[in-house]
Amino acid sequence: MKPRCELSTRTALRAFYAHEHLLIVAEGELPSPGFYPDIEQRPERIFPPRYSLLRCPRPGLFPQVVTPFRHSESFRLGERPEAVTVFHADGSDEVSVEDCGTELAPYAETVGRVEEECPDGADQTTGFSKNLSFDEAFSDALAKLPAIEDPHPDQLERVRVLEIGALFGGIAGFHDLIVTVCRTHD
C-alpha cells in the first residue's frame, strides 16, 4: 500500500480479461476532490492475485464535497481466473472476471495486438499511464515483462517501442497513454 493511502469505499467493482491482462474497474465516492483512487496488487504471492482499492491524498486544501470516481487499472496476469478478490474499506469482494466484449474491444485489441515486428519467442506487453506520461507507461510495460529463464551475466536485452497511443472514455473511464514494447535477448 502506498504511504498515506487508505482503503477506499466502492459502489461497483468489475473485472475483465483479455490476452493475459486483467482490467479492474472501480466506481465509488471520495470524501473530497483532495483524494485520487488507485488499485494495487497486494504483495502475497498467490494465484489469483488479490488487489486493494485505495484512496490517496493530494497535496493542498480542498472543499469537503463528496466526489464520484470511476477508475481502472490493468495488470498482466497470464492465465484467466474465474474471480479476483478486491479489498476495500468495507471488507472485500470476490469479483467475477468477465470477457471484454464489444464495450472494451479497443482495450482487448491494444493488449492483444501482435505486431509483425516482434519476432516469435520475443516478449511483448503494454504499459499504461493515467498521467499521460511516456516514462510511466514505458516503466509499466517493462515491469510487466516476464522474467527471463536461465539468464547469464553478460546477457543483452533489447526493448523496442512498437506503439504509442492512448485510450479515452468507455465503461472503464480510460484516460491512459499506452506504450507497447517488444523484448528480445541473446
Backbone as CSV, one residue per row, in Angstrom:
resi,resn,N_x,N_y,N_z,CA_x,CA_y,CA_z,C_x,C_y,C_z
1,MET,0.847,-1.180,0.000,0.000,0.000,0.000,0.890,1.240,0.000
2,LYS,0.522,2.230,-0.775,1.292,3.457,-0.856,1.228,4.187,0.484
3,PRO,2.297,4.924,0.835,2.268,5.689,2.082,1.100,6.675,2.084
4,ARG,0.444,6.776,3.205,-0.667,7.697,3.425,-1.941,7.310,2.691
5,CYS,-1.895,6.304,1.853,-3.118,5.849,1.194,-3.876,4.943,2.154
6,GLU,-5.180,4.896,1.961,-6.021,4.024,2.790,-7.028,3.334,1.886
7,LEU,-7.621,2.270,2.397,-8.631,1.566,1.625,-9.811,2.498,1.357
8,SER,-10.352,2.434,0.156,-11.446,3.298,-0.261,-12.764,2.526,-0.278
9,THR,-13.852,3.251,-0.197,-15.169,2.646,-0.384,-15.412,2.477,-1.876
10,ARG,-16.417,1.680,-2.221,-16.763,1.449,-3.616,-18.268,1.300,-3.738
11,THR,-18.781,1.632,-4.924,-20.188,1.376,-5.215,-20.310,0.248,-6.234
12,ALA,-19.247,0.030,-7.022,-19.268,-1.048,-8.016,-17.841,-1.486,-8.315
13,LEU,-17.681,-2.784,-8.542,-16.398,-3.357,-8.965,-16.661,-4.337,-10.088
14,ARG,-15.865,-4.259,-11.145,-15.949,-5.223,-12.250,-14.532,-5.602,-12.656
15,ALA,-14.393,-6.790,-13.222,-13.091,-7.247,-13.702,-13.273,-7.881,-15.079
16,PHE,-12.318,-7.614,-15.955,-12.359,-8.112,-17.333,-11.018,-8.747,-17.677
17,TYR,-11.052,-9.689,-18.616,-9.836,-10.378,-19.018,-9.711,-10.374,-20.534
18,ALA,-8.477,-10.112,-21.002,-8.176,-10.189,-22.440,-6.677,-10.398,-22.608
19,HIS,-6.295,-11.436,-23.320,-4.905,-11.649,-23.735,-3.908,-11.494,-22.590
20,GLU,-4.080,-12.278,-21.545,-3.182,-12.292,-20.378,-3.244,-11.025,-19.532
21,HIS,-4.215,-10.166,-19.752,-4.344,-8.931,-18.980,-5.681,-8.894,-18.239
22,LEU,-5.613,-8.481,-16.991,-6.795,-8.299,-16.157,-7.032,-6.810,-15.999
23,LEU,-8.250,-6.369,-16.263,-8.638,-4.975,-16.093,-9.645,-4.913,-14.953
24,ILE,-9.338,-4.147,-13.919,-10.265,-3.943,-12.801,-10.820,-2.530,-12.906
25,VAL,-12.149,-2.417,-12.846,-12.831,-1.125,-12.931,-13.585,-0.925,-11.624
26,ALA,-13.320,0.204,-10.971,-13.964,0.521,-9.697,-14.705,1.843,-9.815
27,GLU,-15.876,1.891,-9.194,-16.629,3.139,-9.074,-16.913,3.371,-7.603
28,GLY,-16.985,4.631,-7.228,-17.257,4.946,-5.839,-17.290,6.438,-5.616
29,GLU,-17.114,6.810,-4.343,-17.124,8.214,-3.963,-15.947,8.494,-3.045
30,LEU,-15.313,9.627,-3.277,-14.221,10.089,-2.426,-14.758,11.188,-1.521
31,PRO,-14.193,11.354,-0.323,-14.723,12.370,0.591,-14.532,13.800,0.113
32,SER,-13.602,14.009,-0.833,-13.363,15.342,-1.391,-12.523,15.185,-2.656
33,PRO,-12.400,16.253,-3.446,-11.520,16.184,-4.609,-10.047,16.123,-4.214
34,GLY,-9.753,16.162,-2.926,-8.389,16.085,-2.411,-7.851,14.669,-2.351
35,PHE,-8.546,13.715,-2.944,-8.088,12.325,-2.997,-8.146,11.845,-4.442
36,TYR,-7.323,10.856,-4.771,-7.425,10.186,-6.060,-7.485,8.680,-5.802
37,PRO,-8.215,7.943,-6.647,-8.325,6.495,-6.469,-7.133,5.767,-7.089
38,ASP,-6.849,4.584,-6.567,-5.790,3.741,-7.109,-6.157,2.282,-6.834
39,ILE,-5.677,1.388,-7.660,-5.846,-0.048,-7.437,-4.455,-0.655,-7.492
40,GLU,-4.106,-1.417,-6.463,-2.792,-2.042,-6.408,-2.922,-3.534,-6.189
41,GLN,-1.985,-4.280,-6.764,-1.907,-5.715,-6.474,-1.266,-5.871,-5.105
42,ARG,-1.843,-6.749,-4.285,-1.311,-6.991,-2.952,-0.044,-7.845,-3.056
43,PRO,0.829,-7.790,-2.043,2.137,-8.455,-2.150,2.121,-9.980,-2.010
44,GLU,1.025,-10.578,-1.550,1.008,-12.029,-1.383,1.248,-12.711,-2.730
45,ARG,2.069,-13.723,-2.752,2.374,-14.451,-3.995,1.449,-15.656,-4.100
46,ILE,0.206,-15.377,-4.519,-0.799,-16.414,-4.690,-1.490,-16.199,-6.033
47,PHE,-2.166,-17.240,-6.499,-2.970,-17.090,-7.709,-4.393,-17.496,-7.373
48,PRO,-5.371,-16.733,-7.761,-5.203,-15.432,-8.416,-4.735,-14.380,-7.422
49,PRO,-4.021,-13.377,-7.918,-3.579,-12.299,-7.031,-4.777,-11.578,-6.416
50,ARG,-4.514,-10.887,-5.328,-5.551,-10.076,-4.691,-5.168,-8.613,-4.834
51,TYR,-6.173,-7.750,-4.767,-5.979,-6.337,-5.062,-6.591,-5.476,-3.973
52,SER,-6.109,-4.236,-3.869,-6.641,-3.254,-2.919,-7.113,-2.024,-3.675
53,LEU,-8.325,-1.572,-3.359,-8.845,-0.312,-3.873,-8.496,0.757,-2.850
54,LEU,-7.731,1.756,-3.282,-7.208,2.767,-2.360,-7.717,4.156,-2.696
55,ARG,-7.648,5.029,-1.705,-7.791,6.464,-1.950,-6.566,7.122,-1.331
56,CYS,-5.942,7.988,-2.117,-4.677,8.607,-1.731,-4.844,10.118,-1.730
57,PRO,-4.310,10.787,-0.707,-4.488,12.243,-0.627,-3.610,12.991,-1.621
58,ARG,-4.149,14.077,-2.132,-3.395,15.005,-2.970,-2.892,16.126,-2.052
59,PRO,-1.790,16.761,-2.390,-1.357,17.905,-1.570,-2.291,19.096,-1.770
60,GLY,-2.448,19.900,-0.739,-3.252,21.110,-0.851,-4.516,21.047,-0.023
61,LEU,-5.295,22.100,-0.091,-6.564,22.208,0.626,-7.708,22.070,-0.371
62,PHE,-8.751,21.353,0.024,-9.876,21.086,-0.871,-11.187,21.209,-0.103
63,PRO,-12.271,21.571,-0.789,-13.576,21.616,-0.125,-14.021,20.193,0.228
64,GLN,-14.779,20.074,1.272,-15.296,18.771,1.685,-16.575,18.478,0.915
65,VAL,-16.406,18.081,-0.337,-17.507,17.779,-1.239,-17.316,16.358,-1.738
66,VAL,-18.301,15.505,-1.525,-18.207,14.130,-1.997,-18.003,14.133,-3.507
67,THR,-17.008,13.359,-3.970,-16.602,13.370,-5.371,-16.682,11.963,-5.947
68,PRO,-17.559,11.737,-6.923,-17.644,10.394,-7.517,-16.403,10.098,-8.368
69,PHE,-16.082,8.806,-8.496,-14.963,8.417,-9.353,-15.280,7.126,-10.099
70,ARG,-14.618,6.978,-11.222,-14.531,5.713,-11.963,-13.055,5.559,-12.306
71,HIS,-12.470,4.440,-11.883,-11.028,4.247,-12.049,-10.768,2.823,-12.513
72,SER,-9.783,2.655,-13.403,-9.416,1.320,-13.875,-7.911,1.150,-13.848
73,GLU,-7.485,-0.087,-13.653,-6.068,-0.441,-13.707,-5.949,-1.763,-14.443
74,SER,-4.877,-1.899,-15.197,-4.613,-3.108,-15.977,-3.396,-3.821,-15.406
75,PHE,-3.505,-5.143,-15.252,-2.433,-5.957,-14.696,-2.157,-7.129,-15.625
76,ARG,-0.894,-7.418,-15.888,-0.557,-8.617,-16.669,-0.660,-9.801,-15.727
77,LEU,-1.445,-10.793,-16.131,-1.776,-11.869,-15.213,-1.380,-13.238,-15.716
78,GLY,-1.340,-13.452,-17.004,-1.126,-14.805,-17.516,-2.476,-15.475,-17.691
79,GLU,-2.675,-16.590,-17.011,-3.931,-17.309,-17.199,-5.107,-16.600,-16.536
80,ARG,-6.285,-16.890,-17.052,-7.509,-16.225,-16.599,-8.066,-16.887,-15.337
81,PRO,-8.319,-16.098,-14.289,-9.001,-16.637,-13.111,-10.521,-16.517,-13.283
82,GLU,-11.259,-17.276,-12.514,-12.722,-17.157,-12.522,-13.162,-15.884,-11.801
83,ALA,-12.419,-15.529,-10.733,-12.749,-14.353,-9.928,-11.474,-13.840,-9.267
84,VAL,-11.497,-12.570,-8.860,-10.401,-11.981,-8.093,-10.977,-11.319,-6.848
85,THR,-10.162,-11.225,-5.811,-10.567,-10.580,-4.561,-10.044,-9.154,-4.546
86,VAL,-10.948,-8.207,-4.271,-10.577,-6.799,-4.163,-10.945,-6.338,-2.753
87,PHE,-9.932,-5.873,-2.015,-10.141,-5.346,-0.663,-10.474,-3.867,-0.752
88,HIS,-11.377,-3.423,0.138,-11.802,-2.028,0.177,-12.175,-1.691,1.609
89,ALA,-12.606,-0.465,1.855,-12.879,-0.003,3.214,-13.980,-0.799,3.914
90,ASP,-14.882,-1.410,3.169,-15.987,-2.167,3.759,-15.697,-3.666,3.858
91,GLY,-14.475,-4.095,3.532,-14.134,-5.516,3.580,-13.489,-5.955,2.283
92,SER,-14.070,-6.975,1.651,-13.547,-7.446,0.362,-14.684,-8.026,-0.465
93,ASP,-14.492,-8.034,-1.771,-15.461,-8.615,-2.700,-14.751,-9.619,-3.590
94,GLU,-15.434,-10.729,-3.875,-14.999,-11.657,-4.911,-15.650,-11.157,-6.199
95,VAL,-14.845,-10.717,-7.145,-15.347,-10.111,-8.370,-15.168,-11.106,-9.512
96,SER,-16.275,-11.497,-10.135,-16.213,-12.412,-11.275,-15.483,-11.748,-12.434
97,VAL,-14.670,-12.517,-13.127,-13.911,-11.992,-14.259,-14.707,-12.254,-15.537
98,GLU,-14.987,-11.172,-16.274,-15.790,-11.232,-17.490,-14.896,-11.102,-18.721
99,ASP,-15.418,-11.519,-19.876,-14.760,-11.219,-21.144,-14.949,-9.740,-21.434
100,CYS,-14.053,-9.160,-22.221,-14.151,-7.731,-22.524,-15.372,-7.383,-23.362
101,GLY,-15.751,-8.204,-24.303,-16.916,-7.917,-25.131,-16.713,-6.687,-25.995
102,THR,-17.788,-6.248,-26.630,-17.692,-5.121,-27.562,-17.413,-3.797,-26.855
103,GLU,-17.884,-3.663,-25.600,-17.671,-2.410,-24.875,-16.190,-2.106,-24.683
104,LEU,-15.372,-3.147,-24.514,-13.945,-2.954,-24.270,-13.080,-3.514,-25.395
105,ALA,-13.649,-3.598,-26.586,-12.900,-4.137,-27.723,-11.605,-3.353,-27.996
106,PRO,-11.598,-2.020,-27.910,-10.324,-1.315,-28.139,-9.256,-1.681,-27.106
107,TYR,-9.650,-1.901,-25.854,-8.691,-2.340,-24.830,-8.155,-3.724,-25.177
108,ALA,-9.045,-4.655,-25.502,-8.623,-6.018,-25.840,-7.707,-6.003,-27.064
109,GLU,-8.021,-5.172,-28.038,-7.168,-5.057,-29.228,-5.791,-4.515,-28.860
110,THR,-5.756,-3.551,-27.948,-4.492,-2.938,-27.538,-3.584,-3.941,-26.838
111,VAL,-4.117,-4.683,-25.867,-3.267,-5.616,-25.117,-3.022,-6.914,-25.879
112,GLY,-3.799,-7.185,-26.920,-3.657,-8.428,-27.657,-2.993,-8.304,-29.003
113,ARG,-2.660,-7.100,-29.370,-2.079,-6.872,-30.696,-0.733,-7.574,-30.801
114,VAL,-0.565,-8.326,-31.849,0.709,-8.978,-32.132,1.284,-8.298,-33.366
115,GLU,2.349,-7.602,-33.168,2.972,-6.869,-34.264,3.895,-7.796,-35.045
116,GLU,3.921,-7.614,-36.338,4.840,-8.382,-37.183,6.276,-8.079,-36.820
117,GLU,6.529,-6.914,-36.239,7.883,-6.508,-35.886,8.419,-7.252,-34.669
118,CYS,7.575,-7.908,-33.891,8.011,-8.622,-32.694,8.153,-10.103,-33.070
119,PRO,9.387,-10.618,-33.133,9.600,-11.979,-33.625,9.061,-13.056,-32.692
120,ASP,8.881,-14.260,-33.243,8.464,-15.402,-32.431,9.475,-15.610,-31.312
121,GLY,8.971,-15.917,-30.127,9.837,-16.150,-28.977,10.186,-14.895,-28.206
122,ALA,9.855,-13.732,-28.754,10.105,-12.475,-28.045,8.947,-12.207,-27.094
123,ASP,9.173,-11.319,-26.137,8.136,-10.960,-25.170,7.538,-9.615,-25.557
124,GLN,6.210,-9.524,-25.519,5.519,-8.286,-25.853,4.506,-7.984,-24.768
125,THR,4.406,-6.729,-24.371,3.404,-6.321,-23.395,3.104,-4.832,-23.563
126,THR,2.068,-4.371,-22.875,1.625,-2.984,-22.969,1.585,-2.354,-21.580
127,GLY,2.120,-1.159,-21.467,2.088,-0.401,-20.220,1.113,0.763,-20.336
128,PHE,0.629,1.228,-19.186,-0.380,2.280,-19.130,0.070,3.405,-18.203
129,SER,-0.351,4.628,-18.504,-0.117,5.773,-17.628,-1.366,6.644,-17.587
130,LYS,-1.942,6.793,-16.413,-3.101,7.662,-16.234,-2.711,9.137,-16.308
131,ASN,-1.417,9.431,-16.125,-0.926,10.811,-16.199,-0.488,11.187,-17.607
132,LEU,-0.753,10.305,-18.589,-0.348,10.520,-19.974,1.153,10.743,-20.076
133,SER,1.909,10.004,-19.252,3.361,10.120,-19.199,4.002,8.937,-19.920
134,PHE,4.846,9.229,-20.917,5.554,8.159,-21.607,6.423,7.386,-20.624
135,ASP,7.149,8.092,-19.753,8.033,7.422,-18.790,7.264,6.418,-17.928
136,GLU,6.100,6.822,-17.435,5.292,5.921,-16.597,4.798,4.720,-17.395
137,ALA,4.292,4.943,-18.595,3.765,3.853,-19.413,4.882,2.897,-19.823
138,PHE,6.049,3.426,-20.188,7.183,2.593,-20.564,7.661,1.776,-19.366
139,SER,7.762,2.406,-18.201,8.164,1.691,-16.984,7.158,0.608,-16.616
140,ASP,5.869,0.897,-16.782,4.827,-0.100,-16.506,4.963,-1.289,-17.451
141,ALA,5.239,-1.029,-18.726,5.428,-2.113,-19.692,6.650,-2.953,-19.316
142,LEU,7.751,-2.311,-18.958,8.951,-3.061,-18.558,8.684,-3.930,-17.335
143,ALA,7.934,-3.403,-16.374,7.629,-4.161,-15.159,6.750,-5.371,-15.452
144,LYS,5.972,-5.327,-16.516,5.076,-6.435,-16.862,5.761,-7.532,-17.676
145,LEU,6.974,-7.282,-18.157,7.677,-8.308,-18.927,8.017,-9.490,-18.022
146,PRO,7.856,-10.716,-18.499,8.163,-11.877,-17.664,9.666,-11.994,-17.415
147,ALA,10.027,-12.669,-16.330,11.438,-12.908,-16.027,12.035,-13.793,-17.116
148,ILE,13.286,-13.545,-17.434,13.979,-14.347,-18.442,14.448,-15.643,-17.787
149,GLU,14.110,-16.757,-18.418,14.540,-18.052,-17.903,16.014,-18.252,-18.236
150,ASP,16.758,-18.785,-17.281,18.186,-19.083,-17.444,18.990,-17.892,-17.961
151,PRO,18.944,-16.745,-17.256,19.735,-15.607,-17.703,21.231,-15.871,-17.477
152,HIS,22.078,-15.211,-18.232,23.514,-15.294,-17.989,24.048,-13.887,-17.752
153,PRO,25.223,-13.764,-17.093,25.698,-12.450,-16.639,25.864,-11.403,-17.732
154,ASP,26.263,-11.812,-18.934,26.500,-10.840,-19.995,25.344,-10.740,-20.973
155,GLN,24.188,-11.204,-20.565,23.029,-11.211,-21.455,22.620,-9.787,-21.804
156,LEU,22.319,-9.586,-23.064,21.891,-8.277,-23.533,20.422,-8.359,-23.935
157,GLU,19.626,-7.467,-23.392,18.212,-7.386,-23.751,18.007,-6.166,-24.638
158,ARG,17.138,-6.302,-25.622,16.775,-5.179,-26.478,15.277,-4.977,-26.350
159,VAL,14.872,-3.774,-25.987,13.452,-3.445,-25.855,13.141,-2.344,-26.866
160,ARG,12.149,-2.622,-27.734,11.726,-1.650,-28.737,10.291,-1.237,-28.464
161,VAL,10.010,0.010,-28.697,8.641,0.502,-28.589,7.951,0.231,-29.922
162,LEU,6.859,-0.541,-29.868,6.106,-0.864,-31.077,4.971,0.114,-31.329
163,GLU,4.412,0.629,-30.239,3.263,1.524,-30.405,3.179,2.481,-29.228
164,ILE,2.831,3.706,-29.535,2.470,4.696,-28.527,1.082,5.180,-28.918
165,GLY,0.161,5.152,-27.989,-1.204,5.575,-28.276,-1.909,5.959,-26.984
166,ALA,-3.210,6.047,-27.041,-3.986,6.413,-25.859,-5.372,5.800,-25.957
167,LEU,-5.979,5.574,-24.801,-7.375,5.159,-24.692,-8.089,6.193,-23.826
168,PHE,-9.266,6.640,-24.267,-10.040,7.617,-23.519,-11.488,7.166,-23.425
169,GLY,-12.097,7.334,-22.244,-13.528,7.084,-22.060,-13.879,5.626,-21.918
170,GLY,-15.066,5.276,-22.382,-15.571,3.913,-22.279,-16.048,3.572,-20.875
171,ILE,-16.502,2.328,-20.707,-17.046,1.927,-19.407,-15.975,1.845,-18.329
172,ALA,-14.699,1.801,-18.731,-13.615,1.769,-17.758,-13.111,3.163,-17.410
173,GLY,-13.644,4.185,-18.068,-13.217,5.554,-17.787,-11.742,5.772,-18.114
174,PHE,-11.287,5.225,-19.232,-9.873,5.355,-19.588,-9.468,6.806,-19.777
175,HIS,-8.266,7.096,-19.356,-7.563,8.350,-19.628,-6.086,7.975,-19.563
176,ASP,-5.670,7.086,-20.485,-4.381,6.416,-20.380,-3.551,6.555,-21.648
177,LEU,-2.277,6.888,-21.468,-1.304,6.737,-22.530,-0.879,5.275,-22.513
178,ILE,-0.738,4.657,-23.687,-0.321,3.255,-23.750,0.988,3.165,-24.529
179,VAL,1.864,2.276,-24.074,3.129,2.009,-24.753,3.272,0.500,-24.854
180,THR,3.369,-0.019,-26.085,3.560,-1.449,-26.311,5.022,-1.674,-26.674
181,VAL,5.664,-2.642,-25.989,7.073,-2.920,-26.207,7.289,-4.372,-26.622
182,CYS,8.418,-4.614,-27.258,8.855,-5.958,-27.656,10.269,-6.139,-27.119
183,ARG,10.511,-7.249,-26.391,11.843,-7.512,-25.836,12.433,-8.764,-26.466
184,THR,13.638,-8.660,-26.949,14.406,-9.807,-27.413,15.684,-9.854,-26.600
185,HIS,16.286,-11.012,-26.530,17.564,-11.148,-25.796,18.370,-12.275,-26.405
186,ASP,19.697,-12.216,-26.185,20.568,-13.262,-26.749,20.764,-14.420,-25.799
